[in-house]
Structure formats: C-alpha cells, structure tokens
Amino acid sequence: MGAFLTLSTSVAVILLVICGGLCVDIIGGHEVTPHSRPFMALINGAKGNFICGGALIKENWVLTAAHCNVKGGKVILGAHSQKAKEKEKQVIRIAKEIHYPCYNPKSKENDIMLLQLQKRAKRTKAVQPIPLPTSDDDPKPGTTCTVAGWGQTQNHPRRLSDTLREVNITVISRQICNDHKHYRNRPVITDNMICAGAKNGGKDSCSGDSGGPLRCNKVIRGITSFGKANKCGAADGPGVYTRLTKKYLQWIRETIGGA
C-alpha cells in the first residue's frame, strides 16, 4: 500500500511537470465571470460550427482576423457558453466581409477583417462595443496584456472550451521573437505585429481564439493572428497578434464610418 502511494505520488508529480509545459490551457485555465466581456463576439460558420472570435466595435461591426473563413456565417454576441441557451445571446447574420487589402497568408501580414452585420446589436449589459484606441501605441516588451476566447484548451487531443476563458500574457520583443530560439524569421514578426506569451510557456491563445482582441491596460491593441501549429503555449512559439497600427485604425474608421 505504501509503495502504491509513493508510486502514485511520483506519477502525479511527473504529470504535473509535463503538463506545466505541454498540457496547455489556451487561455490559462481561467474562466471569466459570465458576460463580463460584453465586447466579445463568437463567430460561427455557415454550418453552425464555431470558427473564430472577434470584438464588437460598433453595433453592426465586428473586428476579427482575415484568415477566418466566415462566409455565410453568423455572429453571436452576449455569449458565455458556446452551447447553452442564454437569454443574453444575440445572434446576427453576417452581411459583408471586408478584408484589409493585401492580406498575405504566407507572411501573415495584414491579418485583419471587418464584418458588417445584417442588423444592429441591441446594447445591453452583456453586449457593448469596445472603444477603438485613440493612438497606435506599440506595447513595450514586458507589458502585461490579456487575451480571451473559446479556443482549444489543449494541443492533444484538440479540445475547445465551451465557456469564455482568459489569460494574462507578456509582450516579447520582436528581436527575441524572430531569433533562432523562436520563429527564426519564418514568418518575420514585423512592426505590424505583437508577440506575446510567457517566458517558460504555458500561457497562450490557440486555435479557435483567432480574431479575438488583445487588450493591454484595458485598451484593445491587437487581434489574435497565429502561433506555431500544435504547439500552443510552447516557450519557443508565443502567440502573434496583428497590431492596431495607425494605417489599420484609419482603415477601420473609414470603413465603418457612420454606417
């Protein structure tokens, strides 16, 4: 009996050590208070399957990533659970997808898209647009930022979260993110991107979180874009976010205008 307990304890310790680096919770294993992030949008595809996240920036406009294939889909606002019936939910079909010009799937440049909704969302406690930043400040390395979504909670097996989850991550310099221990300039992490994660891994966004907002000091500064395939939370592959630069912010304001 004593030997069994010792063995069990040892196995538990080993699993804990392994999971600290590999059994990654996409957003750090922390579920948010229901409906406390009223700007979050859950985007379903034409077949009703969950595709991406997004941010409501105006009653009839959602900001997301260009690589999200949302054709014929719909946006769900006011959601906490993907599956549960919630009185706070507002389901609105997508009227138009507007990609930023020259999105490049290989270099990941310009991974930003606007979705015009068929009707305006009703503002409630659970549904509120997030203000666009008044400047294009570039978060400095070491800045703590927050990312949220309904994406994968682990790499193997792939498992999405039913409820909205969130994690704090730290901005990493582009020089470090591009070095031989990280992305090796494949692709190049440019000034239009923000690299953020944790020095020892274990905190990250993942598949399914794409398009969701990256907030630094409660201000939206980026959009979840990409990471290393099947290595969410790995120290050598922190998440990369499209940075809301001056050119992107100008394009957003010109596109949504008074619509």
N, C-alpha and C positions, 0 to 999 in steps of 0.2 A: 504493500500500500504506500509506504514511504517512498519507495523507488518510483512508483507510478506518479506520485505528486511531484517529485523532483523532475521527472521527465516531462510532465505536463507543463510545469512552470518554465522549463527550458525552452520547450516548443513555443510557448506563448511569447517568451522574450524574443526568440528568433523571429517569429511572425511580426511582432511589433517593430523590430528593427527594419525588417524587409519592407513593411508597409509604410514606414516613415519616408521611404524614398520612392516606392513604386506604386503602392495601392492608393493612387491619388484621388482625392476628392477634388473635382474640378474647381470648386469654389470654396474649398477649405473646410467643408463639413459643417457649415453654419447656415441653418435655415433662418430666413429673415422673418420678422413679425408680419403676419398676413396683411397684405395691402399697404405696407409701409413704404413701398417704392412705386408710387402711383404713375410714374412715367414709363414703367417697363411694359414692353409690348411682346406678346408671344405670337410668332408668325407660323401659320400652318400652310402647307402646300395645297394644290388642287385636290389631292386625295384625302385631305384632312390630317395628314401626317405632320408632326412637328418638324420645322425646318430650321428656324433661327430665332434670335431675339432681336429687339430693336428698342428705340426710345421715341416716345411721343413728344414731338417738339412743337406741334400746333394741333388744334382739334381734329384736323383732317390730314395731317402729315406725320409720317414715321421715318426716322433716320435709321438705316441699317447698313450692312456690308454688301458691296456689289456682287460678291461671289455667291450670295444666297439665291437659290433658284425658287422664286416665289410666284412664278407665273400662274395665274388663275387661283391664287390663294386668298387667305383672309387673315386679318389681324384680330387678336383677342386682347382687349385691354381690361384692366382691373382683375387680372388673374393672379391667384397664388398657386393653386393646383392646376396642373395641365388637364387632369381627367375629371375632377369633381365638379359638380354643378354648384356654381357660386352666384349669388344674386348680384354681386358686384361686376360680373363679367359683361363686357360689351363686345359683340362680335360684328366686325365690319369688313366687307369685302374690299379687296384692293382694286382701285380703278386704273391706276397707272404706275409703272415702274420707271424711274428716271435715274439712269446710271451717270456718274460723273464721267465726262469724256475721257477716253483712252485708258479705261481700266485694263491692267495687264496681269493676267492670271499667273504668268511665269515670274515676273519681278514683284508681284503683289502691290504694285503702285496703284494709287487711286481706287482703293477698295472701299468705295463709299457709294451709297444709293439712297434715293428718296422714294418713298411710297406715298402716293396720293390715295386717300381713302374715298370710298363712294359717298360717304356722308360724314358729317362732323360728329366726333365723340361728344357725349354729354359729360361735362365736368362734374365730378363727384369727389368724395373723399378718397376713393380708390382709383380715380382716373384724373390725372393732372399732367399737363405738358411740363417738360423740364426746360428751363430757360437756356438759350444758347449763350456761350461765353461772350463777354464784351471785348475780349482780347484773345490773341492766339498764343498766349504764354506757353512756353515749352517747359514742361515739368522737369526740374533738375534731378539728376541721379540722387537716389536716397529718399525722394519724395514718396510718401505713402499714398497709394490710390486704392480705389475699390472697384471691383467688377462683380457683376451678378448675372445669373442666368439659370436656365433649366437644362443645361447640357449634361454631358457624361459625368458620372460620379467616379468612374474608374476606367482604366485602359482595357483591362482584360478580366472578365468579359465586359463588353461595352454596355453601359447601363446609364440611362438618362435619369435625371431627378424629376419626380412628379411635382415637387414644390420648389419655389424660388429660393435660391441659395446665393450666398455672397462671401467674398473673401477680400482681405487686405493684401495687396501686393506692393512691391517696392520698385520704383523706376531704376533701370540699369542703363548705364551709359551706352551709347551706340558703339563706341570703340570696343567695349568689352563684349557687347552682343555680337559684333562682327568677327571677333577673334577666333583662333583655331580651336578654342575650347567650347565655342558656342555655334554660331551659324556659319562661320567661315566664308562670309560674304555670299552665301548661297541660300536665299537671296540677300542682297545688300540691304541692311537696315538703314534707311535714309532719314533725312530731316523731316520727312512727311510721316514718320512712324515713331511710335513709342514702344520701347522694350521694357517689360516689367514682369517680375516674378519674385522668387525667393532665392537667396544665395545657395542654400542647400536643397532647393527644390521643395516639392510638396504643396505649393500654393500656386494655383494657375487657373486659367479658363481652359475650356476644352471644346471638342466637337459638340455643336448644338448651342454654344454660347455666342457664336458668331453674330455680329451685328449689334450686340448689347453695348451699353455705354460704359466707358471707363471714366470714373469720376475721381478727381484729385481736389482735396479741400472742398468737397461737395459741388464742384463745378465740372461739367462734362468736358473732357479734354480729348477723348478718343473713342474709337469704335473697335470692338473685338474683331481681329482680322485673321491671324493664323498662328500656328505653332508647329512643332515637329510632329509628324503623323505617328499616332500610337505612343507618344511619349509625353503626354500631358503631365506637367508637374516635375519633369526631369530637370535637374540643375543646368544641363547643357542646352536646354531648349525652352527658355522662358517665352511667355506669350508676347505677341506683337500686335500693336493696335494702330489703326490709322489715326494720325494726329489731326485735330481740327485746326489746320493752319489758316492763315488769312485767306488764301485762294479758295479753300473749301467753304469757309464761313460765308464769303461773298457769294459763292455759287448757291449755297443753301438759301440765303436771304433773297437773292434774285429769283430763285425758282419758286419758293413758297409765297413770296410777295404778299399780296392782300387776299390770296385765294383761301 
